[in-house]
Amino acid sequence: MNHHHHKEREKFSSQFGQIMAMVGSAVGLGNIWRFSYILGINGGGAFLLIYILCVVLVGIPVLISELSVGRSSALSSFNAYKKLAPGSAWILPGALGVLGATVILGYYPVVAGWALGYVFESLFNWNAVTTNTELAFTVFSSGWKAWTFAAIALLATVLVLLRGVTAGIEKSNKILMPLLGLILIVLVVRSLTLPGAVKGVEFLFVPDFSRLGINGILDALGHSFYSLSLGMGIMITYASYMKKESNLAEATVVIVTMDTLIALLAGLAIFPAVFALGLNPGQGAGLAFVTLPGAFAQMPGGRFFSALFFLLLFIAALTSIMSLMQVPIAFLEDEWKMSKRRALLIVCVLLFIIGTPAVLSFGPLADRLIFGFTYFDLLDKFANNILLPVTAFLGALFIIFRFGLAASTEEFLTDAKNQRSILGRLYPFAEKYIVPIAIALILLHATGLFS
């Protein structure tokens, strides 16, 4: 007789709170830091168009399938698969999801720490930062400050997670997500009112397909997973805290709309400023930390807008670290029957171990390359180009061949009016045909077999 199961699984208290938590997970560094720099590298408007197409045809069906698996099993990613397909190899996507979340957690707090650190650098060390933005970032990211702020980001998350799903995750997202929206709108207004800002708007919205190669298309596809937190077991785990009567169709539409809208707003906050001030949009990963402080320095009140921008980036990162950490924690709670406290402690110690070399990748370990990548880049590439797509691919096969498209669709469409909706019709088709083919292309490209 198993005595662990009389404790009822915690559920989100309201549809709004639960959707905010999922939006908080989906809206992260992916929308602001990563989206802006890969859009910049891939030449703007055409990339945006392909990205939105990927979100609709691949992102939405994968999100729906993960929500249906999580809610129908009421378990976190690994155990959801274990329950729905006992004693089979189908636990693999569940296990890979937990691994993916853990790998991303190796470097996510590092970038969150940069953001938090830059809030203070903007307020108290502005002249040093803007005299030479590139040097300032190199010094900051390679020193003790970077590690300290990464640790603070991690510990801040732990304090929230200790309070549980409703009092911790749900409550903090209810406050932080509207705050993030507010800050973003202030920054967009500032950026759009700069003289010459229209060039940035054109860059973002006027597609020029000559700038987009096959790499850009696959970047867009890969980024749609990253941005919506797919293939990391997050949406399965969060859905396991959803009440049975919650509306998955509504949740899907809101999550995807908010996620895409915030990426667009981030683009509108960043690119008009970059173009108005004559900077390079294709700067790469340093766009937010090197180019933007330089842009802010040239505008009145720049120090204040800079602090605001990095606060926004930190909030976005924080709400995503929460959801990422909930994956290994829920795994330890569900699988090893651990208390939340002990699970948190174990995950935290593990993350300090795998995260420290990620911080050091910008200092002492900068020249230690593994397969030609720094440790930091290796974590990012391994997660984004391999773990996430493989997990989503196996998840799609699981839905098609084991769980059943019909069962998944039924779990998703609780009431009849949703069945006739576009989503109700798009889902089974896209999940069966578009998703596996699209992901197979990402994987072939990532392994270099298709370039």
Secondary structure, DSSP 4 states (H G I P E B T S, - for coil): --GGGGSPPP--S-HHHHHHHHHHHHSSHIIIIIHHHHHHHTTSHHHHHHHHHHIIIIIHHHHHHHHHHHHHHTS-HHHHHHHHSTTSTTHHHHHHHHHHHHHHHHHHHHHHHHHHHHHHHHHHSHHHHHHSHHHHHHHHHHSHHHHHHHHHHHHHHHHHHHTHIIIIIIHHHHHHHHHHHHHHHHHHHHHHTSTTTHHHHHHHHS--GGG--HHHHHHHHHHHHHHTT-SSSHHHHHHTTS-TTS-HHHHHHHHHHHHHHHHHHHHHHHHHHHHHTT--TT--TTIIIIIHHHHHHTSTTHHHHHHHHHHHHHHHHHHHHHHHHHHHHHHHHHHS---HHHHHHHHHHHHHHHHHHHHHTTTTTTT--BTTB-HHHHHHHIIIIIIHHHHHHHHHHHIIIII-HHHHHHHH--SHHHHTSHHHHHHHHIIIIIHHHHHHHHHHHHTTS--
